[in-house]
Amino acid sequence: MPRPIEALIHPAALAHNLQRARALAPDARVFAVVKANAYGHGIENVFPGLRGADGIALLDLDEAQRVRTLGWRGPILLLEGCFEARDLELCSRLRLWHAVHCQEQIDWLAMHKTHEPHRVFLKMNSGMNRLGLTPSAFRAAWTRLNALPQVDEITLMTHFSDADGARGIAHQMQVFLEATSDLPGERSLSNSAAVLRHAADAAVRADWVRAGIMSYGSAPDYPEHDIHHWALQPTMTLRARIIGVQQLQAGDTVGYGSSFRAEGPMRIGVVACGYADGYPRHAPSGTPVLVDGQRSRTVGRVSMDMLAVDLSALPQAGMGSEVTLWGRGPGASVLSIDEVAHAAGTIGYELMCALARRVPVSVDATA
Ligand SMILES: *Cc1c(COP(=O)(O)O)cnc(C)c1O
Protein backbone atom coordinates (compact mmCIF):
# COMPACT_ATOMS: atom_id res chain seq x y z
CA MET A 1 0.00 0.00 0.00
CA PRO A 2 1.18 3.55 -0.58
CA ARG A 3 2.40 5.51 2.39
CA PRO A 4 -0.76 6.44 4.31
CA ILE A 5 -0.93 10.20 3.78
CA GLU A 6 -3.16 12.23 1.53
CA ALA A 7 -4.55 15.66 0.92
CA LEU A 8 -8.22 16.10 0.21
CA ILE A 9 -9.53 19.18 -1.58
CA HIS A 10 -13.10 20.32 -0.90
CA PRO A 11 -14.44 22.34 -3.86
CA ALA A 12 -17.88 22.68 -2.25
CA ALA A 13 -16.25 24.45 0.70
CA LEU A 14 -14.52 26.79 -1.74
CA ALA A 15 -17.88 27.59 -3.35
CA HIS A 16 -19.27 28.29 0.12
CA ASN A 17 -16.37 30.62 0.95
CA LEU A 18 -16.79 32.54 -2.30
CA GLN A 19 -20.44 32.96 -1.36
CA ARG A 20 -19.26 34.53 1.88
CA ALA A 21 -17.25 37.07 -0.11
CA ARG A 22 -20.30 37.77 -2.22
CA ALA A 23 -22.53 38.19 0.85
CA LEU A 24 -20.08 40.68 2.39
CA ALA A 25 -19.73 42.65 -0.86
CA PRO A 26 -23.10 42.09 -2.53
CA ASP A 27 -22.75 44.97 -4.97
CA ALA A 28 -19.28 43.96 -6.13
CA ARG A 29 -18.08 41.22 -8.43
CA VAL A 30 -15.75 38.60 -7.02
CA PHE A 31 -12.39 37.52 -8.38
CA ALA A 32 -11.35 34.16 -7.00
CA VAL A 33 -7.57 34.42 -6.61
CA VAL A 34 -5.91 31.17 -7.75
CA LYS A 35 -2.26 32.23 -7.91
CA ALA A 36 0.38 29.79 -6.62
CA ASN A 37 -1.58 26.92 -8.12
CA ALA A 38 -4.70 27.87 -6.16
CA TYR A 39 -2.74 28.42 -2.94
CA GLY A 40 -1.29 24.93 -3.23
CA HIS A 41 -4.63 23.19 -3.81
CA GLY A 42 -4.17 22.64 -7.55
CA ILE A 43 -6.16 24.78 -9.97
CA GLU A 44 -7.72 21.72 -11.57
CA ASN A 45 -8.79 20.38 -8.16
CA VAL A 46 -10.55 23.55 -7.04
CA PHE A 47 -12.04 24.40 -10.43
CA PRO A 48 -15.47 22.84 -9.72
CA GLY A 49 -15.79 25.24 -6.78
CA LEU A 50 -14.88 28.31 -8.82
CA ARG A 51 -17.90 28.42 -11.06
CA GLY A 52 -19.67 30.94 -8.86
CA ALA A 53 -16.85 33.49 -9.22
CA ASP A 54 -17.17 36.41 -11.62
CA GLY A 55 -13.50 36.29 -12.54
CA ILE A 56 -10.29 34.46 -11.80
CA ALA A 57 -7.12 36.27 -10.76
CA LEU A 58 -3.61 34.82 -10.92
CA LEU A 59 -0.01 35.63 -11.78
CA ASP A 60 1.47 33.03 -14.12
CA LEU A 61 0.68 33.00 -17.81
CA ASP A 62 0.96 29.25 -17.62
CA GLU A 63 -1.78 29.19 -14.99
CA ALA A 64 -3.97 31.45 -17.16
CA GLN A 65 -3.56 28.98 -19.97
CA ARG A 66 -4.58 26.10 -17.71
CA VAL A 67 -7.72 27.98 -16.61
CA ARG A 68 -8.72 28.55 -20.25
CA THR A 69 -8.02 24.88 -21.02
CA LEU A 70 -10.44 23.94 -18.23
CA GLY A 71 -13.11 25.80 -20.17
CA TRP A 72 -13.28 29.07 -18.22
CA ARG A 73 -14.53 31.75 -20.62
CA GLY A 74 -14.96 34.51 -18.05
CA PRO A 75 -12.51 37.19 -17.01
CA ILE A 76 -8.95 36.27 -16.04
CA LEU A 77 -6.80 38.96 -14.45
CA LEU A 78 -3.01 38.84 -14.34
CA LEU A 79 -2.35 40.46 -10.96
CA GLU A 80 1.25 41.43 -11.79
CA GLY A 81 0.58 42.07 -15.47
CA CYS A 82 3.09 41.18 -18.14
CA PHE A 83 6.72 40.37 -17.40
CA GLU A 84 7.92 41.20 -20.90
CA ALA A 85 6.49 42.68 -24.10
CA ARG A 86 5.93 39.28 -25.69
CA ASP A 87 3.47 38.29 -22.96
CA LEU A 88 0.95 40.68 -24.52
CA GLU A 89 0.49 38.25 -27.39
CA LEU A 90 -0.85 35.66 -24.99
CA CYS A 91 -3.03 38.32 -23.35
CA SER A 92 -4.57 39.04 -26.75
CA ARG A 93 -4.96 35.37 -27.66
CA LEU A 94 -6.47 34.29 -24.32
CA ARG A 95 -8.35 37.56 -23.70
CA LEU A 96 -6.55 38.21 -20.43
CA TRP A 97 -7.04 41.34 -18.40
CA HIS A 98 -3.75 42.50 -16.96
CA ALA A 99 -2.42 44.81 -14.30
CA VAL A 100 -0.29 47.74 -15.38
CA HIS A 101 1.90 48.84 -12.51
CA CYS A 102 4.86 50.59 -14.19
CA GLN A 103 5.84 52.70 -17.18
CA GLU A 104 7.58 49.80 -18.92
CA GLN A 105 4.31 47.90 -19.15
CA ILE A 106 2.72 50.94 -20.82
CA ASP A 107 5.64 51.13 -23.28
CA TRP A 108 5.08 47.47 -24.23
CA LEU A 109 1.36 48.08 -24.77
CA ALA A 110 2.09 51.07 -26.97
CA MET A 111 4.17 48.84 -29.27
CA HIS A 112 1.78 45.88 -29.18
CA LYS A 113 -0.07 44.97 -32.39
CA THR A 114 -3.58 43.76 -31.63
CA HIS A 115 -7.02 43.80 -33.21
CA GLU A 116 -8.80 43.56 -29.86
CA PRO A 117 -8.02 46.31 -27.38
CA HIS A 118 -7.19 45.16 -23.85
CA ARG A 119 -8.78 45.76 -20.48
CA VAL A 120 -6.13 46.81 -18.02
CA PHE A 121 -6.03 47.30 -14.24
CA LEU A 122 -3.91 50.36 -13.54
CA LYS A 123 -2.31 49.81 -10.17
CA MET A 124 -1.51 52.51 -7.68
CA ASN A 125 1.09 52.20 -4.95
CA SER A 126 -1.00 53.78 -2.20
CA GLY A 127 1.46 52.93 0.56
CA MET A 128 2.42 49.27 0.38
CA ASN A 129 5.49 50.08 -1.73
CA ARG A 130 5.48 46.82 -3.61
CA LEU A 131 3.98 47.21 -7.09
CA GLY A 132 2.24 50.26 -8.50
CA LEU A 133 2.60 53.81 -9.74
CA THR A 134 2.91 56.53 -7.16
CA PRO A 135 -0.18 58.70 -6.67
CA SER A 136 1.60 61.60 -8.38
CA ALA A 137 2.46 59.52 -11.49
CA PHE A 138 -0.92 57.83 -11.61
CA ARG A 139 -2.90 60.41 -13.56
CA ALA A 140 -0.30 60.81 -16.28
CA ALA A 141 -0.15 57.03 -16.66
CA TRP A 142 -3.93 56.88 -16.93
CA THR A 143 -3.93 59.62 -19.58
CA ARG A 144 -1.24 57.86 -21.56
CA LEU A 145 -3.05 54.50 -21.40
CA ASN A 146 -6.36 56.09 -22.25
CA ALA A 147 -4.90 57.50 -25.47
CA LEU A 148 -3.65 54.08 -26.66
CA PRO A 149 -5.72 52.25 -29.27
CA GLN A 150 -4.48 49.01 -27.65
CA VAL A 151 -6.49 49.78 -24.50
CA ASP A 152 -10.22 49.98 -24.13
CA GLU A 153 -11.11 49.89 -20.46
CA ILE A 154 -9.03 51.03 -17.50
CA THR A 155 -9.90 49.77 -14.02
CA LEU A 156 -8.25 51.49 -11.07
CA MET A 157 -6.58 49.19 -8.61
CA THR A 158 -4.62 49.24 -5.38
CA HIS A 159 -3.63 46.75 -2.68
CA PHE A 160 -3.68 47.05 1.13
CA SER A 161 -0.76 46.22 3.41
CA ASP A 162 -2.65 46.11 6.71
CA ALA A 163 -6.26 45.14 6.05
CA ASP A 164 -5.83 42.28 8.54
CA GLY A 165 -4.29 44.30 11.34
CA ALA A 166 -4.31 47.25 13.67
CA ARG A 167 -3.06 49.87 11.22
CA GLY A 168 -5.99 49.22 8.91
CA ILE A 169 -6.66 50.73 5.50
CA ALA A 170 -7.74 54.32 6.17
CA HIS A 171 -4.39 55.85 5.21
CA GLN A 172 -4.31 54.01 1.90
CA MET A 173 -8.00 54.69 1.21
CA GLN A 174 -7.34 58.40 1.60
CA VAL A 175 -4.42 58.33 -0.81
CA PHE A 176 -6.31 56.27 -3.38
CA LEU A 177 -9.55 58.26 -3.22
CA GLU A 178 -7.77 61.60 -3.45
CA ALA A 179 -5.73 60.60 -6.47
CA THR A 180 -8.62 58.99 -8.35
CA SER A 181 -11.62 61.16 -7.43
CA ASP A 182 -12.22 62.52 -10.93
CA LEU A 183 -11.08 59.49 -12.94
CA PRO A 184 -13.72 57.32 -14.59
CA GLY A 185 -13.72 53.52 -14.59
CA GLU A 186 -14.28 50.64 -12.24
CA ARG A 187 -12.23 50.08 -9.10
CA SER A 188 -10.72 47.08 -7.33
CA LEU A 189 -9.15 47.45 -3.90
CA SER A 190 -9.94 44.64 -1.50
CA ASN A 191 -8.18 41.41 -0.67
CA SER A 192 -9.78 38.89 1.72
CA ALA A 193 -8.96 40.78 4.90
CA ALA A 194 -10.50 43.98 3.53
CA VAL A 195 -13.62 42.06 2.46
CA LEU A 196 -13.96 40.48 5.89
CA ARG A 197 -13.10 43.50 8.04
CA HIS A 198 -13.76 46.67 6.07
CA ALA A 199 -16.42 45.97 3.43
CA ALA A 200 -19.12 47.92 5.26
CA ASP A 201 -17.64 50.88 3.34
CA ALA A 202 -18.92 50.92 -0.26
CA ALA A 203 -15.69 52.53 -1.48
CA VAL A 204 -13.74 49.57 -0.09
CA ARG A 205 -16.03 47.02 -1.76
CA ALA A 206 -15.92 49.02 -4.99
CA ASP A 207 -16.59 47.09 -8.22
CA TRP A 208 -14.37 44.03 -7.89
CA VAL A 209 -13.02 42.33 -4.79
CA ARG A 210 -10.10 39.89 -4.92
CA ALA A 211 -10.79 36.99 -2.58
CA GLY A 212 -7.72 34.83 -2.00
CA ILE A 213 -7.11 33.27 1.39
CA MET A 214 -10.73 33.47 2.56
CA SER A 215 -11.73 31.31 -0.41
CA TYR A 216 -9.50 28.60 1.00
CA GLY A 217 -11.02 28.64 4.48
CA SER A 218 -8.30 30.50 6.35
CA ALA A 219 -8.85 33.62 8.46
CA PRO A 220 -6.30 36.28 7.49
CA ASP A 221 -6.60 37.92 10.90
CA TYR A 222 -6.16 34.79 13.03
CA PRO A 223 -5.89 34.66 16.04
CA GLU A 224 -7.98 37.81 16.42
CA HIS A 225 -10.73 36.01 14.48
CA ASP A 226 -10.99 32.41 13.36
CA ILE A 227 -12.79 30.68 10.50
CA HIS A 228 -15.82 30.02 12.71
CA HIS A 229 -16.15 33.73 13.37
CA TRP A 230 -16.06 34.43 9.62
CA ALA A 231 -18.17 31.36 8.73
CA LEU A 232 -15.49 29.94 6.42
CA GLN A 233 -14.90 26.26 5.72
CA PRO A 234 -11.54 24.53 5.19
CA THR A 235 -10.87 23.61 1.57
CA MET A 236 -7.80 21.44 2.21
CA THR A 237 -7.48 18.48 4.56
CA LEU A 238 -4.08 16.92 5.22
CA ARG A 239 -4.43 13.55 6.87
CA ALA A 240 -2.24 10.54 7.55
CA ARG A 241 -2.25 7.41 9.67
CA ILE A 242 -0.42 6.19 12.73
CA ILE A 243 2.25 3.70 11.62
CA GLY A 244 3.86 3.03 15.00
CA VAL A 245 3.13 3.28 18.72
CA GLN A 246 5.56 3.71 21.63
CA GLN A 247 4.98 3.43 25.35
CA LEU A 248 7.11 5.98 27.22
CA GLN A 249 8.21 6.15 30.83
CA ALA A 250 9.06 9.28 32.80
CA GLY A 251 12.28 10.75 31.43
CA ASP A 252 12.01 9.15 27.98
CA THR A 253 12.51 11.55 25.09
CA VAL A 254 10.98 11.73 21.62
CA GLY A 255 12.66 12.34 18.28
CA TYR A 256 15.71 14.25 17.09
CA GLY A 257 17.33 16.50 19.61
CA SER A 258 15.29 14.95 22.44
CA SER A 259 13.32 18.18 22.60
CA PHE A 260 10.39 16.47 24.35
CA ARG A 261 10.79 14.55 27.60
CA ALA A 262 7.93 12.57 29.14
CA GLU A 263 7.03 13.62 32.66
CA GLY A 264 5.30 10.33 33.37
CA PRO A 265 4.11 7.23 31.54
CA MET A 266 2.53 8.13 28.22
CA ARG A 267 1.64 6.55 24.90
CA ILE A 268 2.55 8.18 21.62
CA GLY A 269 1.64 7.48 18.01
CA VAL A 270 4.04 7.96 15.13
CA VAL A 271 2.32 9.55 12.12
CA ALA A 272 3.31 9.16 8.46
CA CYS A 273 3.69 12.89 7.92
CA GLY A 274 6.78 15.06 8.13
CA TYR A 275 8.28 18.23 6.78
CA ALA A 276 8.92 16.63 3.40
CA ASP A 277 5.13 16.46 3.08
CA GLY A 278 4.75 20.16 3.81
CA TYR A 279 4.09 19.94 7.52
CA PRO A 280 6.01 22.79 9.19
CA ARG A 281 9.23 21.65 10.81
CA HIS A 282 9.02 24.51 13.27
CA ALA A 283 5.76 23.25 14.78
CA PRO A 284 6.70 22.81 18.46
CA SER A 285 5.49 20.14 20.86
CA GLY A 286 1.87 20.95 21.61
CA THR A 287 0.80 21.85 18.08
CA PRO A 288 -2.83 20.71 17.73
CA VAL A 289 -3.83 17.63 15.70
CA LEU A 290 -6.94 15.47 15.51
CA VAL A 291 -6.64 11.73 16.16
CA ASP A 292 -9.77 9.89 15.02
CA GLY A 293 -11.44 13.31 15.19
CA GLN A 294 -10.34 13.99 18.81
CA ARG A 295 -8.01 16.84 19.63
CA SER A 296 -4.50 15.97 20.68
CA ARG A 297 -1.04 17.47 20.24
CA THR A 298 2.30 16.79 18.66
CA VAL A 299 5.27 15.75 20.79
CA GLY A 300 8.91 16.23 19.87
CA ARG A 301 10.50 17.54 16.71
CA VAL A 302 8.91 17.04 13.31
CA SER A 303 11.17 14.84 11.15
CA MET A 304 11.30 14.55 7.39
CA ASP A 305 8.77 11.72 7.13
CA MET A 306 7.22 11.38 10.58
CA LEU A 307 5.96 13.21 13.61
CA ALA A 308 4.66 11.98 16.95
CA VAL A 309 1.35 12.66 18.68
CA ASP A 310 0.18 12.13 22.24
CA LEU A 311 -2.25 9.21 22.60
CA SER A 312 -2.32 9.16 26.40
CA ALA A 313 -5.91 10.40 26.59
CA LEU A 314 -7.03 8.34 23.58
CA PRO A 315 -6.90 4.65 24.60
CA GLN A 316 -8.84 3.52 21.49
CA ALA A 317 -6.33 5.13 19.15
CA GLY A 318 -3.41 3.12 17.84
CA MET A 319 -1.94 1.60 14.70
CA GLY A 320 -3.88 2.79 11.65
CA SER A 321 -5.74 5.60 13.44
CA GLU A 322 -6.48 8.58 11.24
CA VAL A 323 -4.63 11.77 12.12
CA THR A 324 -5.86 15.07 10.72
CA LEU A 325 -2.97 17.52 10.46
CA TRP A 326 -5.37 20.26 9.33
CA GLY A 327 -8.77 20.55 7.73
CA ARG A 328 -11.77 18.29 8.20
CA GLY A 329 -11.60 15.28 10.47
CA PRO A 330 -14.03 12.40 10.89
CA GLY A 331 -17.58 13.37 11.84
CA ALA A 332 -17.94 17.11 12.08
CA SER A 333 -14.48 17.73 13.55
CA VAL A 334 -12.42 20.57 12.13
CA LEU A 335 -8.85 21.70 12.76
CA SER A 336 -8.23 25.04 11.11
CA ILE A 337 -4.95 25.38 9.23
CA ASP A 338 -4.61 28.73 11.01
CA GLU A 339 -4.22 27.05 14.41
CA VAL A 340 -1.41 24.87 13.14
CA ALA A 341 0.25 27.75 11.31
CA HIS A 342 0.05 29.98 14.36
CA ALA A 343 1.64 27.32 16.57
CA ALA A 344 4.47 27.01 14.03
CA GLY A 345 5.01 30.76 13.80
CA THR A 346 3.67 31.12 10.27
CA ILE A 347 0.40 31.74 8.45
CA GLY A 348 -2.17 29.49 6.79
CA TYR A 349 -1.11 30.81 3.37
CA GLU A 350 2.38 29.37 3.72
CA LEU A 351 1.25 25.93 4.86
CA MET A 352 -1.27 25.41 2.07
CA CYS A 353 1.14 26.69 -0.58
CA ALA A 354 3.85 24.36 0.73
CA LEU A 355 1.92 21.10 0.43
CA ALA A 356 4.57 18.81 -1.03
CA ARG A 357 4.34 17.16 -4.41
CA ARG A 358 4.80 13.72 -2.95
CA VAL A 359 1.46 13.94 -1.13
CA PRO A 360 -1.30 12.36 -3.25
CA VAL A 361 -4.20 14.75 -3.69
CA SER A 362 -7.79 13.76 -4.27
CA VAL A 363 -10.92 15.81 -4.73
CA ASP A 364 -13.75 15.42 -2.25
CA ALA A 365 -16.86 15.08 -4.38
CA THR A 366 -19.27 15.38 -1.42
CA ALA A 367 -20.65 18.65 -0.15
C1 LIG B 1 -2.67 37.60 -3.53
C2 LIG B 1 -3.40 38.84 -3.88
C3 LIG B 1 -4.71 39.02 -3.45
C4 LIG B 1 -5.42 38.04 -2.54
O1 LIG B 1 -4.98 38.24 -1.23
P1 LIG B 1 -5.61 37.40 -0.02
O2 LIG B 1 -5.02 38.01 1.18
O3 LIG B 1 -5.19 35.99 -0.22
O4 LIG B 1 -7.08 37.57 -0.14
C5 LIG B 1 -5.38 40.16 -3.86
N1 LIG B 1 -4.76 41.08 -4.64
C6 LIG B 1 -3.49 40.95 -5.06
C7 LIG B 1 -2.89 41.99 -5.89
C8 LIG B 1 -2.77 39.84 -4.68
O5 LIG B 1 -1.51 39.70 -5.10
The ligand as a Gaussian input file, in Angstrom:
#p B3LYP/6-31G(d) Opt

LIG

0 1
 C       -2.674000      37.602000      -3.534000
 C       -3.402000      38.836000      -3.879000
 C       -4.714000      39.016000      -3.452000
 C       -5.423000      38.035000      -2.544000
 O       -4.983000      38.239000      -1.226000
 P       -5.614000      37.400000      -0.020000
 O       -5.022000      38.011000       1.184000
 O       -5.187000      35.993000      -0.215000
 O       -7.082000      37.565000      -0.140000
 C       -5.376000      40.158000      -3.860000
 N       -4.765000      41.080000      -4.641000
 C       -3.491000      40.949000      -5.055000
 C       -2.888000      41.992000      -5.894000
 C       -2.765000      39.839000      -4.684000
 O       -1.506000      39.702000      -5.096000

